Amino acid sequence: MDIRPYVGGESALEGVSRVIKLSSNEGALGPSPKAMAALAELGPESHRYPDGGATRMRAALAAHYGLDPDRIVCGAGSDELLGLLCRSYVGPGDEVLQSEHGFLMYAIAAKASGATPVKAAEIDLVASVDNLLAAVTPRTKVVFLANPNNPTGTYLPTAEVARLRAGLRDDILLVLDAAYAEFVTAEDYSCGNELVDQGDNTVVCRTFSKIYALGGLRLGWAYCPAVIADVLNRTRNPFNVSAAALAAGEAALADGDHFARVKAHNDAWRPWLTDKLAGLGLTVVPSVTNFILVRFPQQPGKTAADADAFLRRRGVIVRAMAGYGLGDSLRITIGTGEENEAVAAALAAFVASGAEG
Ligand SMILES: *Cc1c(COP(=O)(O)O)cnc(C)c1O
């Protein structure tokens, strides 16, 4: 009962027929047409159980990324894998460490396994390796690092993540949650597969929910050391990933054209929206993802909560951040061009509102 339930981004507003939903970092352009075709084709076969080993999906991922398929485990979204890792490796008395504004699911997964979540302060909304290492105790069992992080949109370079791994005891599992890895273009970033290969205590989690825009189907995967893949294959449900998710996921992974379109769209619109909102005098945290965190003043009438209410009246849903301890901020997903223009225009009107008194 100590767990505060996860609250997802809202999708409907009373009295508004056409909402602009920029609250859950879903792909602006929707899924690959090839993924949709694969789904339609699967329909008549829905009475068949899926391949519980996700064999073709894992082979496709292994070929795409140059990894060992035997060390890939698929899940019903990466959320399932984060939970399974906790269920498999922590229990009462153990501590699960994360950074201050890390993804909310880590604390939920830790508590569901009876463990205690612990947070290490960030510096300017970026995870701090020094603070994480300083927060390690003899009870620390797992460290979760979202890289890039949701909801801040910031990232740690490869060398910093390596320094974190090197500073942790060997018996501490480091889980690198790379849900937004595909969006990052920075040369000094890697999702961390090399750390997985270097030992038996690092896992990288990935998802089809963000750049592949298949969040509704639930498909994620973990690249693991062999011993951890073995454990997850024992603790997961035998048919944890649906046939629909597998069929659409394989088709999406093979559709390089759609992937390139989505990435180019994000590369163009994220700086566009960032500049527009910064031009309004709002503080935008530099992001490497498909969302931006926007900070608002404390001045009554101008706060994040006021902006949220203003946007809602105009049919725009973004994500309030109080649950992350960022009550002064809103998180806005990069949408279609039209949606980005609409949210920018609405925020311009908000900033201008009340100026006359
Ligand atoms: C969206 C998100 C996930 C969860 O993705 P699913 O694969 O849909 O479960 C995991 N981690 C972070 C940081 C996310 O933002």
The ligand as an SDF file (V2000), in Angstrom:
LIG
                    3D

 15 15  0  0  0  0  0  0  0  0999 V2000
    8.6270    5.0630  -21.7660 C   0  0  0  0  0  0  0  0  0  0  0  0
    9.7360    4.6080  -20.8980 C   0  0  0  0  0  0  0  0  0  0  0  0
    9.8970    3.2640  -20.5540 C   0  0  0  0  0  0  0  0  0  0  0  0
    8.8340    2.2360  -20.7400 C   0  0  0  0  0  0  0  0  0  0  0  0
    8.6360    1.8000  -21.9400 O   0  0  0  0  0  0  0  0  0  0  0  0
    7.7370    0.5430  -22.2470 P   0  0  0  0  0  0  0  0  0  0  0  0
    8.6510   -0.2430  -23.1000 O   0  0  0  0  0  0  0  0  0  0  0  0
    6.5590    1.1080  -22.9610 O   0  0  0  0  0  0  0  0  0  0  0  0
    7.3680   -0.1720  -21.0010 O   0  0  0  0  0  0  0  0  0  0  0  0
   10.9910    2.8800  -19.8140 C   0  0  0  0  0  0  0  0  0  0  0  0
   11.8780    3.7850  -19.3910 N   0  0  0  0  0  0  0  0  0  0  0  0
   11.7570    5.0830  -19.6770 C   0  0  0  0  0  0  0  0  0  0  0  0
   12.7700    6.0230  -19.1680 C   0  0  0  0  0  0  0  0  0  0  0  0
   10.6700    5.5370  -20.4180 C   0  0  0  0  0  0  0  0  0  0  0  0
   10.5110    6.8420  -20.6420 O   0  0  0  0  0  0  0  0  0  0  0  0
  1  2  1  0
  2  3  1  0
  2 14  2  0
  3  4  1  0
  3 10  2  0
  4  5  1  0
  5  6  1  0
  6  7  2  0
  6  8  1  0
  6  9  1  0
 10 11  1  0
 11 12  2  0
 12 13  1  0
 12 14  1  0
 14 15  1  0
M  END
$$$$
